[in-house]
Amino acid sequence: MITYMKSKEYVDFEVATGERVKALTPEAKALWDQLRLEVEAKNFRKLIGQSISQRREALGLNQRELAILATVSQRDISHIEQGKANPTLTTQVKLLSALGLKLEIALK
């Protein structure tokens, strides 16, 4: 199982804003919500990339070897590990399976 931990680049909008968001106009709040979702998606991409990179290195694999095992291009793995790509669920499952991990989704 892979757990996504908060990294030093992680921005927690709930803590950062507190009561200020409640005082926004409806239009400003809609823009704020959109920005928050974009930042959360970026945080997730960074976290999954870091997790894949750390596990790959712990197993002594280079990106090319992982690419062969997961049937994903080395270029895609590089972009995913850097947090630059937004991998599909299929690609995530392929990579995690090749690394001996599984993806679990919990609703909170």
C-alpha positions as CSV (number, residue, x, y, z in Angstrom):
1,M,0.0,0.0,0.0
2,I,1.2,3.5,-0.7
3,T,0.4,6.4,1.6
4,Y,0.7,10.0,0.5
5,M,2.3,12.1,3.1
6,K,2.5,15.9,3.2
7,S,5.7,17.2,1.8
8,K,7.4,20.5,2.5
9,E,5.9,21.9,-0.7
10,Y,2.4,20.9,0.3
11,V,0.0,23.9,0.8
12,D,-2.9,23.3,3.1
13,F,-5.6,25.8,2.0
14,E,-7.9,25.1,4.9
15,V,-5.2,26.0,7.4
16,A,-3.8,28.9,5.4
17,T,-7.1,30.7,5.0
18,G,-9.3,30.0,8.0
19,E,-12.2,32.4,8.3
20,R,-11.1,34.7,5.4
21,V,-12.7,32.5,2.8
22,K,-16.1,32.8,4.5
23,A,-16.0,36.6,4.0
24,L,-15.5,36.4,0.2
25,T,-18.2,37.3,-2.3
26,P,-19.7,34.4,-4.2
27,E,-17.7,35.2,-7.3
28,A,-14.4,35.4,-5.4
29,K,-15.2,32.2,-3.5
30,A,-15.8,30.4,-6.8
31,L,-12.4,31.6,-8.1
32,W,-10.8,30.6,-4.7
33,D,-12.3,27.2,-4.8
34,Q,-11.0,26.7,-8.4
35,L,-7.5,27.7,-7.3
36,R,-7.7,25.5,-4.3
37,L,-8.6,22.5,-6.4
38,E,-5.7,23.2,-8.9
39,V,-3.2,23.5,-6.0
40,E,-4.5,20.3,-4.4
41,A,-4.1,18.5,-7.8
42,K,-0.6,19.8,-8.1
43,N,0.2,18.6,-4.5
44,F,-1.2,15.2,-5.4
45,R,0.9,15.0,-8.6
46,K,4.1,15.8,-6.5
47,L,3.2,13.4,-3.8
48,I,2.5,10.5,-6.1
49,G,5.7,11.3,-8.1
50,Q,7.8,11.4,-4.9
51,S,6.3,8.1,-3.7
52,I,7.0,6.3,-7.0
53,S,10.5,7.6,-7.1
54,Q,11.3,6.6,-3.5
55,R,9.9,3.1,-4.0
56,R,11.7,2.6,-7.3
57,E,15.0,3.7,-5.8
58,A,14.4,1.5,-2.7
59,L,14.0,-1.5,-5.0
60,G,17.2,-0.6,-6.8
61,L,15.5,0.1,-10.2
62,N,16.2,2.8,-12.6
63,Q,13.5,4.5,-14.6
64,R,14.2,2.4,-17.7
65,E,13.8,-0.8,-15.8
66,L,10.6,0.4,-14.2
67,A,9.3,1.4,-17.6
68,I,9.8,-2.1,-18.9
69,L,8.2,-3.7,-15.9
70,A,5.2,-1.4,-16.0
71,T,4.9,-1.1,-19.8
72,V,5.0,2.7,-19.4
73,S,7.5,4.9,-21.2
74,Q,10.6,6.1,-19.4
75,R,9.7,9.6,-20.4
76,D,6.3,9.3,-18.7
77,I,7.9,8.0,-15.6
78,S,10.3,10.9,-15.5
79,H,7.5,13.4,-15.8
80,I,5.4,11.6,-13.2
81,E,8.3,11.5,-10.7
82,Q,8.9,15.3,-11.3
83,G,5.2,16.0,-10.6
84,K,4.8,17.4,-14.2
85,A,2.4,14.7,-15.5
86,N,-1.1,13.9,-14.6
87,P,-1.1,10.1,-15.0
88,T,-4.3,8.3,-15.7
89,L,-5.6,5.8,-13.2
90,T,-4.5,3.0,-15.5
91,T,-0.9,4.3,-15.6
92,Q,-0.8,4.7,-11.8
93,V,-2.0,1.1,-11.3
94,K,0.6,-0.2,-13.8
95,L,3.4,1.6,-11.9
96,L,2.2,0.7,-8.5
97,S,1.8,-2.9,-9.4
98,A,5.3,-3.1,-10.9
99,L,6.6,-1.6,-7.7
100,G,4.7,-4.2,-5.6
101,L,2.2,-1.7,-4.3
102,K,-1.5,-1.3,-4.6
103,L,-3.7,1.8,-4.8
104,E,-6.4,2.2,-2.1
105,I,-8.9,5.0,-2.2
106,A,-10.7,6.1,1.0
107,L,-13.5,8.6,1.1
108,K,-13.3,11.0,4.0
